């Protein structure tokens, strides 16, 4: 079974790798009263009294004669000391991708919206004792700002983390880089970009910094606009309170500014907003309301 939506001439397919619950405390700027206020409309799909609910998933776009995979999840057999709940997974992600009619050899483009554990893992797979590209015929589009920021050679230039947990994530990025980024670079399949990148007539990338220095969004318009926003928003709470950041954001203030900017453009264009981690319908259109945004309609996604 695959979750699919038709957006104009584009077919969009969701492939879920993993489901997880994480504490509401990961949104330190959001008071408990705010969660309670929105609970009647958005709980239990998106949160309960203690946790917010998320999925790790990839979106596959088929448009303009291309097959494009947006973000590649966690991957199997990974050492993830800063995020032990994502370490050494063994999922059937590739089987699900195949079941959706997308073999690794058929993928033309892989988009990493940013370089975080749960967005680049299936860039590679283990073959004997070596990490090799999972998608042998694909170009991997990676934001240059993230590539420079997380490259192990630049660790000293980054400076210290803002707290112990943040520093642990920065330190652990070396392992992520070595198993999920360097192998695609060594295979000659990586393409770094900055300041925007046109993929095809219907697809283009734009910078959306804050969550990471190189975080990006992928715009799609093949007759019905949509924007794949990665971790611009982790939960619908951030639609209602767009300045509230997640502890995983590198720059809280910049993330809030970017979130408002992208959501404002999406609301004006009536574009479907498709985040990386929303369960349920997976995406929605939004309209501006007061200092935030409200959900207007959910993505019309169907199992097939």
C-alpha positions as CSV (number, residue, x, y, z in Angstrom):
1,X,0.0,0.0,0.0
2,X,1.2,3.5,-0.8
3,X,-0.1,6.9,0.1
4,X,-0.5,9.0,-3.0
5,X,-1.8,12.5,-4.0
6,X,-2.2,14.1,-7.4
7,X,-1.0,17.7,-7.5
8,X,-1.7,18.9,-11.0
9,X,0.4,16.9,-13.4
10,X,2.6,15.7,-10.5
11,X,2.2,12.4,-8.6
12,X,3.3,12.6,-5.0
13,X,3.9,9.4,-3.0
14,X,4.6,9.1,0.7
15,X,6.9,6.3,2.1
16,X,6.9,6.1,5.9
17,X,10.1,4.7,7.4
18,X,9.5,5.1,11.2
19,X,7.0,6.4,13.7
20,X,8.0,8.0,17.0
21,X,6.8,10.0,20.0
22,X,9.0,12.7,21.5
23,X,8.4,15.0,24.5
24,X,6.6,18.3,24.2
25,X,9.5,19.8,26.1
26,X,11.4,19.9,22.7
27,X,9.4,23.1,22.1
28,X,10.6,25.2,25.0
29,X,8.9,28.4,23.9
30,X,5.4,26.8,23.7
31,X,3.4,26.9,27.0
32,X,1.4,23.9,28.0
33,X,-1.8,25.9,27.8
34,X,-1.2,26.3,24.0
35,X,-1.1,22.5,23.5
36,X,-4.3,22.2,25.5
37,X,-6.1,24.9,23.6
38,X,-5.6,23.2,20.3
39,X,-6.0,19.6,21.5
40,X,-9.7,19.3,20.5
41,X,-8.7,19.8,16.9
42,X,-5.3,18.2,16.6
43,X,-4.9,15.6,19.3
44,X,-4.4,12.7,19.3
45,X,-3.0,12.7,15.7
46,X,-0.3,15.2,16.4
47,X,0.2,15.2,20.2
48,X,-1.2,14.0,23.5
49,X,-0.6,15.2,27.1
50,X,3.1,14.4,27.1
51,X,4.4,13.7,23.6
52,X,4.2,15.0,20.0
53,X,3.8,12.4,17.4
54,X,6.0,12.3,14.3
55,X,6.8,10.1,11.3
56,X,10.1,9.8,9.5
57,X,9.1,9.7,5.8
58,X,10.2,10.4,2.3
59,X,8.2,12.0,-0.4
60,X,8.5,10.8,-4.0
61,X,7.6,13.3,-6.7
62,X,7.1,12.1,-10.3
63,X,6.9,15.1,-12.7
64,X,8.6,16.4,-15.9
65,X,9.8,12.9,-16.7
66,X,11.8,12.8,-13.4
67,X,11.5,10.6,-10.2
68,X,12.6,12.7,-7.3
69,X,13.0,11.5,-3.7
70,X,12.7,14.3,-1.1
71,X,14.7,13.3,2.1
72,X,15.8,9.8,2.8
73,X,15.1,9.1,6.4
74,X,17.3,7.4,9.0
75,X,18.7,4.4,7.3
76,X,19.5,1.0,8.7
77,X,22.4,0.0,11.0
78,X,23.5,3.5,11.8
79,X,25.6,4.6,14.8
80,X,23.7,7.6,16.2
81,X,25.1,8.4,19.7
82,X,23.3,11.7,20.0
83,X,20.0,10.2,19.1
84,X,20.0,6.6,20.4
85,X,16.3,6.1,19.5
86,X,17.3,6.3,15.9
87,X,20.4,4.1,16.2
88,X,20.7,0.7,14.6
89,X,17.2,0.7,13.0
90,X,16.2,-2.2,10.8
91,X,13.3,-1.0,8.7
92,X,11.9,-2.2,5.3
93,X,12.1,1.3,3.8
94,X,13.5,0.1,0.5
95,X,10.8,-2.6,0.3
96,X,8.2,0.0,0.8
97,X,9.7,2.1,-1.8
98,X,9.7,-0.8,-4.2
99,X,6.1,-1.6,-3.4
100,X,5.2,2.0,-4.3
101,X,6.7,1.3,-7.7
102,X,10.0,3.2,-7.1
103,X,13.1,1.0,-7.4
104,X,16.4,2.7,-6.3
105,X,17.7,2.5,-9.9
106,X,14.8,4.5,-11.2
107,X,15.4,7.6,-9.0
108,X,16.8,10.5,-11.0
109,X,17.2,13.1,-8.2
110,X,17.5,12.9,-4.4
111,X,16.9,16.1,-2.5
112,X,18.3,16.5,1.0
113,X,16.4,19.5,2.5
114,X,19.1,19.6,5.1
115,X,21.8,17.4,6.7
116,X,20.2,15.9,9.8
117,X,20.2,12.2,10.8
118,X,16.6,11.6,9.8
119,X,16.9,13.3,6.4
120,X,20.0,11.7,4.8
121,X,20.3,8.2,6.1
122,X,19.1,6.3,3.1
123,X,21.4,8.3,0.9
124,X,23.6,5.2,1.3
125,X,23.3,1.5,2.2
126,X,25.9,-0.9,3.5
127,X,27.5,-3.2,1.0
128,X,29.8,-5.6,2.8
129,X,31.8,-3.2,5.0
130,X,31.3,-0.1,2.8
131,X,28.7,2.6,2.5
132,X,27.6,3.0,-1.1
133,X,24.9,5.2,-2.7
134,X,21.4,3.7,-2.4
135,X,20.3,5.4,-5.6
136,X,23.0,4.6,-8.1
137,X,21.7,6.7,-11.0
138,X,20.7,9.8,-9.0
139,X,22.1,13.2,-8.5
140,X,22.0,14.1,-4.8
141,X,21.2,17.8,-4.3
142,X,22.7,19.0,-1.0
143,X,22.7,22.6,0.3
144,X,26.3,23.8,0.2
145,X,25.8,25.8,3.5
146,X,25.0,22.6,5.4
147,X,27.8,20.6,3.6
148,X,30.4,23.2,4.8
149,X,28.9,23.6,8.3
150,X,28.8,19.8,9.1
151,X,31.9,18.8,7.3
152,X,34.3,17.3,9.9
153,X,37.1,19.5,8.7
154,X,35.1,22.6,9.8
155,X,34.3,21.4,13.3
156,X,36.5,24.0,14.9
157,X,35.1,26.9,12.8
158,X,31.5,26.1,14.0
159,X,32.3,27.1,17.5
160,X,30.8,25.6,20.6
161,X,27.2,24.4,20.9
162,X,24.7,26.4,23.0
163,X,24.4,23.7,25.5
164,X,25.6,20.1,26.2
165,X,23.0,18.4,24.1
166,X,23.5,20.7,21.2
167,X,27.2,20.1,21.4
168,X,26.7,16.3,21.4
169,X,24.6,16.6,18.2
170,X,27.3,18.7,16.6
171,X,30.0,16.2,17.6
172,X,27.9,13.2,16.3
173,X,27.4,14.9,12.9
174,X,30.9,13.6,12.0
175,X,29.6,10.0,12.0
176,X,26.5,11.0,10.0
177,X,28.7,12.8,7.5
178,X,31.0,9.9,7.1
179,X,28.3,7.3,6.5
180,X,25.7,9.3,4.6
181,X,27.3,12.3,2.8
182,X,31.0,11.5,2.0
183,X,30.1,8.2,0.1
184,X,27.9,10.1,-2.3
185,X,30.5,12.8,-2.8
186,X,33.2,10.1,-3.4
187,X,31.0,8.5,-5.9
188,X,30.7,11.8,-7.8
189,X,26.9,11.9,-7.3
190,X,26.6,14.9,-5.1
191,X,25.7,18.4,-6.4
192,X,26.0,21.3,-4.0
193,X,23.8,24.3,-4.5
194,X,23.2,27.7,-2.9
195,X,21.0,30.8,-3.5
196,X,18.4,28.7,-5.3
197,X,18.5,25.9,-7.8
198,X,16.1,25.0,-10.7
199,X,15.6,21.3,-11.1
200,X,13.1,21.3,-13.9
201,X,10.2,23.3,-15.2
202,X,8.0,22.4,-12.2
203,X,10.6,22.1,-9.4
204,X,13.0,24.5,-7.8
205,X,14.9,24.7,-4.5
206,X,15.1,27.8,-2.3
207,X,17.2,28.5,0.9
208,X,15.2,28.4,4.1
209,X,17.8,28.8,6.9
210,X,17.3,28.6,10.6
211,X,16.7,24.9,11.4
212,X,20.2,24.4,9.9
213,X,22.3,27.0,8.0
214,X,21.5,25.3,4.7
215,X,17.9,24.2,5.3
216,X,15.9,24.5,2.1
217,X,12.4,24.1,0.7
218,X,11.4,22.5,-2.6
219,X,8.7,24.2,-4.5
220,X,6.5,22.2,-6.9
221,X,4.1,23.7,-9.4
222,X,2.7,21.5,-12.1
223,X,-0.7,23.0,-12.1
224,X,-1.3,22.9,-8.4
225,X,1.4,24.4,-6.2
226,X,3.0,22.8,-3.2
227,X,6.1,23.3,-1.1
228,X,8.0,20.5,0.7
229,X,9.4,22.3,3.8
230,X,11.5,19.7,5.5
231,X,11.8,20.7,9.2
232,X,10.5,24.2,8.8
233,X,7.6,22.9,10.9
234,X,7.6,19.8,13.1
235,X,4.1,20.1,14.4
236,X,1.0,22.1,13.6
237,X,1.6,24.1,16.8
238,X,4.2,26.0,14.8
239,X,1.6,27.1,12.3
240,X,-0.4,28.8,15.1
241,X,2.8,30.0,16.8
242,X,5.4,30.4,14.0
243,X,8.0,32.0,16.3
244,X,8.1,28.9,18.6
245,X,11.2,26.9,17.7
246,X,12.2,23.3,18.3
247,X,15.3,22.5,20.3
248,X,16.7,21.0,17.1
249,X,16.9,24.4,15.4
250,X,20.4,25.8,15.1
251,X,19.2,29.4,15.1
252,X,15.8,29.9,16.9
253,X,15.3,33.5,15.8
254,X,16.2,32.8,12.1
255,X,14.0,29.7,12.1
256,X,11.0,31.7,13.2
257,X,11.6,34.4,10.5
258,X,12.0,31.8,7.8
259,X,8.9,29.9,9.0
260,X,6.7,33.0,8.8
261,X,8.2,34.0,5.4
262,X,7.6,30.6,3.7
263,X,4.1,30.1,5.2
264,X,3.1,33.5,4.2
265,X,4.1,32.8,0.6
266,X,2.4,29.4,0.7
267,X,-0.8,31.0,2.0
268,X,-0.8,33.7,-0.7
269,X,-0.2,31.1,-3.4
270,X,-2.7,28.6,-2.0
271,X,0.2,26.1,-2.0
272,X,0.0,22.8,-0.1
273,X,2.6,22.8,2.7
274,X,4.2,19.3,3.0
275,X,6.5,18.9,6.1
276,X,8.9,16.1,6.7
277,X,7.3,14.7,9.9
278,X,3.6,15.3,9.9
279,X,1.5,12.1,10.5
280,X,-2.1,11.9,9.5
281,X,-2.8,13.6,6.1
282,X,0.8,14.7,5.9
283,X,0.3,18.2,4.5
284,X,-2.2,21.1,4.3
285,X,-3.0,24.5,2.9
286,X,-2.9,27.4,5.3
287,X,-4.3,30.8,5.7
288,X,-2.9,33.7,7.7
289,X,-4.7,34.5,10.9
290,X,-3.6,37.1,13.5
291,X,0.1,36.5,14.2
292,X,0.0,32.9,12.9
293,X,-1.6,30.6,10.4
294,X,-4.5,28.2,10.5
295,X,-5.1,25.0,8.6
296,X,-7.6,25.5,5.7
297,X,-7.6,22.0,4.2
298,X,-5.7,18.8,4.4
299,X,-3.8,17.2,1.6
300,X,-6.0,14.8,-0.3
301,X,-3.9,11.7,0.0
302,X,-5.2,8.3,-0.8
303,X,-3.9,4.7,-0.2
304,X,-3.5,2.7,-3.3
